[in-house]
Amino acid sequence: MINHVVLFKLKEYPSEEKSKIRAELKTSLLALKEKISEVKYLEVGENYELDSKSYDLALITHFESIADLDVYRVHPEHMKVVKMVGEVTEARAAVDFNF
């Protein structure tokens, strides 16, 4: 199994707007579980601190293989979320590992 972990740091926004964007991004990420069959597990966590100097959201997904992760990476539904991520984030970090 492959564990794909991604961290997202949102751009600077007023608190109310940041909360809304975080919620929208979380909803979009969670929806991928139902849209992409290669995703075996998906979890999204929000940093408890809204104005953290660290990352704002964490995505954890599991795949049966690297080939399945590669299908996910280019899937049209994932690409829609990637576009949104690019518009609202200033930083992203990812790691993929066998478990």
SULQUI-V592462 format. One line per field, one symbol per residue. phi: phi as a letter, one per 40 degrees, with the letter a starting at -180 (. if undefined). A space follows every 50 residues. Layout:
# SULQUI-V592462
phi=???
This chain:
# SULQUI-V592462
phi=.bbbbbbbbcccbddccccccdccccccccccdcbbccccaabbbcdccc bcccccbbbbbbbcacdccccddbcdcccccdccdccbbbaabaabaca
